[in-house]
Amino acid sequence: MLAPAMNLERDGAAMVRGYLDEEPLRRIVDIIEIAFAYLVSGQGDQTVRELWGSVGVVTLPSLNRCGVASELARELSSLLEWEANRLLGPSYLLAVHCSIRRMYLKSIRLEWHTDYDGGGTSGYDPCYIIWLPLTAVGINQPSVEIVRGSHRRMRDLPFPSPHNGQFPDEWVARYFAPAARVTPELAPGDALVLDHRTLHRTQVLNGAALGRTSIECRVTQHDAYLAALPNG
Ligand SMILES: O=C(O)CCC(=O)C(=O)O
């Protein structure tokens, strides 16, 4: 289903068209392309190469081990935090939970999960993901599919047993109406903002020629972290 207008508090998700202006978008792309060019040329230590090779991800704190100068890595972090603050109000960038994903194999996709239950963010509540596609998604490249309103119900539903952080499609179908599933079509510079309890997965897009690049930026508004902000 195409994305209807959504509200972050009510739906646990919202689309923000034109979240990034042209200049910050260009800076972000330029900085992360340095990292991918470095890895593609066979450089990088074993840890960064393994993560990149297995799930197509580079974490924000590891950029300086991927050929990105420290000041450029800092510029990227500051930019992501500044934009998040502009959108959501005072928010602390969880750099260790921020990453850049380049999908280049059909097999790399994430199944239904919430970051709260499967992504290690439960200690940061309230916490949000600002998902930034750097390539157009939703038609030829997979977007992120979400279950609208799931952030509230996920507090109370009985989890599959055993639970490994993922939720099988049948489990999601049992508790949520098909109409609650939304797959936004987004352009570079747009953002999809999610509550960290919102169910989401990589869009299933059969036949897509994978070449998608995206950023998962996570921020918290937990009091302890807000107090660490310069104006906190
Ligand atoms: O980029 C994707 O396809 C999935 C991202 C995701 O699920 C996440 O960041 O938690």
The ligand as an ORCA input file, in Angstrom:
! r2SCAN-3c Opt
* xyz 0 1
  O      17.407     -0.670      5.624
  C      16.707     -1.661      5.778
  O      16.275     -2.335      4.847
  C      16.297     -2.092      7.144
  C      16.767     -1.160      8.214
  C      16.254     -1.569      9.536
  O      15.413     -2.404      9.663
  C      16.770     -0.939     10.724
  O      17.549     -0.013     10.596
  O      16.396     -1.360     11.842
*
